[in-house]
Amino acid sequence: MLAPVSIREAFAVFEDPRNLARITPPWLNFRIVSPEPRMFAGAEFDYTLRWNGLPMKWRTLITEYEPPFHFVDEMLRGPYVYWKHRHTFHPSEEGTVVTDEVEYMLPLGKLGRLAHRLMVAGQLKEIFRYRQLSLNEILCGGKAHWTEPAIVPSHRIPPAETASQGTRRRGAS
């Protein structure tokens, strides 16, 4: 997304974990349950959501945090075997380029890959499409240029890159 706002303005929206509920589709019934969430390296956030009617808990860890240029959240507990979400912010002459990059792996091997093709990929595209449209409104009243999200699963977990390795791959609970 290219938003006609400063990099600090764009980052500030993402930096407040409470905004995640504002940019998540209502059908997920997303709730942050961490008291007084604040963003910093090492911060953990707990969420609840409903996916296809099933209640789920999700916990993320902020593994990288360099305001106003990027931060990374990784799933510690949730529905995936692996989930790493990098948020980057680059200044440009027209504003700020905001990029989401997600690496993930579903459980259950071949069955998980089939679920991805039949259902999960489409749902993730809808979630990120809703997110971009919501961010477009929040950041600049609908004046941003945005792109269709690309959802690509990983078929293997990348080598450990953070100190969270021991806990981030616990899978769903």
DRENTORMI-544151 format. One record per residue: residue in one letter; x, y, z of N, C-alpha, C in turn. Coordinates in steps of 0.05 Angstrom, whole numbers, plus 5000, padded with zeros to 4 digits. Example, Ala and Ser with C-alpha at 12.3 -4.5 7.8 and 13.67 -1.06 7.14 Angstrom:
DRENTORMI-544151
a526448865156524649105156526449345156;s525749555142527349795143525850015157;
//
This chain:
DRENTORMI-544151
m501749775000500050005000501850255000;l501050444984502450704985500450904997;a501150995021499351185036500651465035;p499051665028500151945027500352065055;v501851925072502352025100505251975106;s506252105127509052075135509551785146;i512051705146512651435156511951415185;r512251635201511551625229508551595233;e507051735216504051705218503151425212;a504351305191503651035183504450835205;f506850865215507850685236506150695261;a505350935268503750975293501150815293;v499950795270497450635268498050345274;f500150235263500849955267501949905295;e503250115306504650085332502650045355;d500250125352498250095373496849825369;p497349625385496149355381493149365381;r491949555394488949575394487849625367;n489449745349488449785321488049535306;l489249315315488949065301486048975299;a484549035320481648975320480149145300;r481049385295479849565276480249475247;i482449335242483049255214482648955209;t481348825228480748535225477848505218;p477148335199474348305191472548225215;p470148345216468348285239467647995241;w467547845218466747565219468747395235;l471147495241473147345257472647395287;n470947585294470447645323473047665339;f474947815328477547845339477448025364;r478847935385479048095410481848065421;i483048295428485548285442484948255472;v486148065485485548015513487948095531;s490148175520492348275536491648545549;p492048575575491448825588493449035579;e492549275573494249505566496549435547;p495949335523498049245505499849485496;r502449435496504349635486506349485468;m507149625447509049505428511949555435;f513449345437516349365441517549085434;a520149075430521448815425521048645450;g520048405445519548215468516748225478;a515048415469512348425478510748185468;e508948075485507247855477504347955479;f502747875459499947955458498147705456;d496047695471494047485469491547585456;y490447415438487947475424486147245425;t483547295421481647085415480347145389;l479546945375478046985350476446735344;r474646755324473046525316473646485286;w474446245279475046175252473145955244;n471446015224469345825216467645735240;g467145915258465545865282467045735305;l469545655301471145535322472645745338;p472445735365473945925381476845855381;m478646055379481546005379482846215396;k485146135407486846315421489346345404;w490546585405492846655389494646825407;r497246755408499146915422501446985403;t502247235402504447315386506647445403;l509047435392511447555404512547745384;i513247995393514548185376517548115377;t518548005355521347915354523348115343;e522248305328523948535318522248785320;y523549005327522049255330523949485326;e523649615303525349835295523650065284;p522350225302520650435293522350655279;p521250775259518750725245519050555220;f521050385219521650245195520549955192;h520549805214519449535212518949415240;f517349215241517149035264516148765254;v516648565270515948285263514448165286;d512248035280510847885301510847585292;e511247415312511247125307509346995326;m507846795315505946655331507346465351;l506546495376507446305396505446075400;r502846155398500745955401498446035382;g497345845368495245905349494745675330;p493345735308492445515290494545425270;y496845555268498845475249501245335263;v502745185247505145075257507245295259;y507045485240509045705239507645945227;w508146185238507046435228508946655235;k510046795214511847015218510847245200;h510347475212509147695198510947945200;r512048025178513848255177512348495166;h512448715181511148965173513449165166;t513549275142515649465135514349725125;f515849935130515050205123517350355110;h516950445085518950585070517950855061;p519451065067518551335058518951345028;s517151495015517351544986516551834982;e516851934958516152214952513152254955;e511552044951508652064953507551994980;g509251914999508251835026509851605037;t508451395045509751165057508750905044;v510650735036509950465026509850285050;v507550165054507049975076506849695064;t508449505074508449235064508049035086;d506448835080506048605098507348365084;e508948215098510047965087509547745108;v508147535100507447325118508647065109;e509946925127510846645122509146475142;y508146255132506546085150506545795140;m505845625159505445345152503045235168;l501345105154499044975166499944705178;p498544605198499044335208498044125189;l498543875195497443635182498543575154;g500943685147502243605123500643635098;k500243415083498743425058495843515062;l494643435084491843525090491843825094;g493843935108494044225112494344375085;r495944255067496344385041493744375024;l492244165027489644145014487744355025;a487744375052486044585065486744865056;h489344905052490245165042489045225015;r489245034996488245074969485145104969;l483744944985480844944984479545175000;m480945265021479545455039481345675050;v483645605062485145785078486346015061;a487345955037488546165020486446385014;g484046305007481946495001481146655025;q481046525048480346675072482546865080;l485046785078487246975084487247215065;k486647165039486547385021484247575029;e482047475037479847645046480547805071;i481947675089482747805114484748035107;f486647985090488648195084487448405065;r485548335048484148535032482548725050;y481148605069479648775089481548955104;r483748835112485848985127486849225111;q487449185085488449405069486349615065;l483849535060481749735057481349895082;s481349765105481049895131483350085136;l485749995131488150175135488050415116;n487050365092486750585073484950805085;e482750725097480950915109482151045134;i483450885151484550995176486851185170;l488651115152491051265147490451525130;c488651505111488451735093485651765080;g483651665092480951705082480451585054;g481751365048481351225023483051315000;k485151475005486751584983489251424977;a489651204991492151044987491850874961;h494050794951494150594929494850334942;w493250124937493849874949493849654928;t495049424936495349204918493948954930;e493248774913492048524921494048364937;p493248254960495048094976495847834962;a498347754966499347494956499647314980;i498347084980498346895002499846644992;v502146595003503746364995504646215020;p503745955022504645805046507445705043;s508645645066511245515066510745215070;h512545055058512244765062514344655081;r515944835092517744755113518245005131;i518844945156519445165174522245265169;p522545535166525245645161526945595186;p529645605183531345575206530745785227;a531245725252530645915274532246165270;e530946395272532246655269531946825294;t530446725314529946895337530246725362;a530346865385530546725410527946585418;s525846625403523246505409523046225399;q525146115387524945855373523645635391;g524345635416523345415433520445425438;t519145655436516345675442514545745419;r515645855398513945945376512645735360;r513645495362512645275344510945075360;r509545175380507844995396505344905381;g504545055361502144985346499645065361;a497344975352494745055362494344945391;s492945095406492145005433489445115441;
//
